[in-house]
Every structure is written in C-alpha cells, then in structure tokens.
Amino acid sequence: MKQQLELQFNEVRNRIQQAAKRAGGQAVKLVGVTKTVPVERIEEAMALGLMCFGESRVQEAMPKLELFPQAEWHFIGRLQTNKVKNVVGKFSLIHSLDRWKLALALQREAEKLETTVRALVQVNIGREKQKGGLDPLEVEDFLSEAGKLSRLKIEGLMAVPPYSTDPEDARPYFREMYQLFTKIRVPGVQMKILSLGMSNDFEIAIEEGANLVRVGSLLFGKRS
Ligand SMILES: *Cc1c(COP(=O)(O)O)cnc(C)c1O
C-alpha cells in the first residue's frame, strides 16, 4: 500500500510539474484530499513529504487534525455556520466561503479568538442548482462587502465544475474562473489562490491558470 501511494504521489507531482510548465510556470500547491482516508495512510503520505490535506466534513476531520497538528489542513466542503467554531483557528484555509451569513459567522468567531481566518470564495461556475457557491455575477459585490470584515482574509477563488466523464469539458469553466480571478479588483482583497482541479482534471485546471489543486482518489485510491 505504501509503495502504491509513493508511486501515485510521484506521478501526481510529475504531472503537476509538466502541466505548470505548459501553462507558464506558476508554482502549484497540491492538497491531498483525505476524506474517507484512514489515518495510517495520512501518516504514510506525510512520511513521503505531503504536508497539506483537505477535508470536507468537520466531524470526520477533527480527530485527524488532532492527530496531525503539524500538517496544514484545508476545509473544502460545505460549511454550516454552527460548525464555524470547529474550523476557525484549526484549518489554515477554508475553500468554501459561499454566503454572507457564513462570512459573518467566521468574522465573529475569529474576533472571539483574536485571530484571523483565511478563505477562498466558492463560485458555482456551472450554475448548478444542487451545488454550493456564488453565481459568477455575484462574486465581485460579495467580495466588496466581505473585504470589509477585518478578521476575514479572502485570498482567492475555488470552484468545482459540472461533472463530466470527459475532463476537457471542464476547460471552459476553468478558463472563466481564471478570467474572474484576474479581473476582480476589490479593496481589502488580494487575489492569490485559484483552487481548481481534482483527480480527473487537475492538469487542465493548471493549464488554465490554477495554482492549487485538490487531489484525492488519484493519490489514495477510489473511495468506497
Ligand atoms: C472530494 C473532493 C476533491 C477530491 O476529489 P478526487 O476526485 O478524489 O480527487 C476535491 N475537491 C472537493 C471539493 C472535494 O469534495
């Protein structure tokens, strides 16, 4: 199992590097998505040098964070406001800020703890009913308001394009995200991170300008 993980990790790293070279040479951060992945495998990944992990459910994530506080943890799932207290001060980046009520809850909790909270705004780039994220047309206004919250540091955008068996179908959505990312100018907000791309489409995301990819099953195997 460990050898398999090492092979996959090396392959993912190489493919990230090649894609970045094709794109224009941006540095790309790899977040290993460990939802449903047991702690033994996370330990193995850390031994191989992967130190940044993404989790999408608070309850599942908490024991992992406690076990591996030396790793960098990102929250990538839908975040309920009543779970904000489990997240602020623990996760180093929240990828899924998608509504004003959540922005306020994060601000309040960060104030209470006298800390700041880093977040990406999630965009529903395919305008899918069942998916979280702001409509692309709402992003700029949202950032203008959220940029005024003193404890909230918005550092970029995140999206999950509509599911398709052909990863090339995601390319126009990634391109639209990159345009949003580079176009938006809002006081108090510095756009640094563009979080796009998962196991099946991370190379296309990088080619279109992503500088953070979230890879789960390609590293750790298919989730049951
Ligand atoms: C599960 C998940 C991933 C990883 O998906 P894989 O296809 O396993 O790489 C990435 N981002 C989000 C938001 C996820 O929920």
The ligand as an SDF file (V2000), in Angstrom:
LIG
                    3D

 15 15  0  0  0  0  0  0  0  0999 V2000
  -13.6020   15.0320   -2.8490 C   0  0  0  0  0  0  0  0  0  0  0  0
  -13.1670   16.3710   -3.3070 C   0  0  0  0  0  0  0  0  0  0  0  0
  -11.9860   16.5310   -4.0440 C   0  0  0  0  0  0  0  0  0  0  0  0
  -11.1090   15.3740   -4.4840 C   0  0  0  0  0  0  0  0  0  0  0  0
  -11.7460   14.6170   -5.4500 O   0  0  0  0  0  0  0  0  0  0  0  0
  -10.9750   13.4310   -6.2350 P   0  0  0  0  0  0  0  0  0  0  0  0
  -11.7620   13.2620   -7.4760 O   0  0  0  0  0  0  0  0  0  0  0  0
  -10.9810   12.2430   -5.3460 O   0  0  0  0  0  0  0  0  0  0  0  0
   -9.5900   13.9250   -6.4990 O   0  0  0  0  0  0  0  0  0  0  0  0
  -11.6320   17.8130   -4.3960 C   0  0  0  0  0  0  0  0  0  0  0  0
  -12.3820   18.8970   -4.0580 N   0  0  0  0  0  0  0  0  0  0  0  0
  -13.5120   18.7740   -3.3680 C   0  0  0  0  0  0  0  0  0  0  0  0
  -14.2980   19.9940   -3.0430 C   0  0  0  0  0  0  0  0  0  0  0  0
  -13.9470   17.5130   -2.9720 C   0  0  0  0  0  0  0  0  0  0  0  0
  -15.0950   17.4100   -2.2860 O   0  0  0  0  0  0  0  0  0  0  0  0
  1  2  1  0
  2  3  1  0
  2 14  2  0
  3  4  1  0
  3 10  2  0
  4  5  1  0
  5  6  1  0
  6  7  2  0
  6  8  1  0
  6  9  1  0
 10 11  1  0
 11 12  2  0
 12 13  1  0
 12 14  1  0
 14 15  1  0
M  END
$$$$
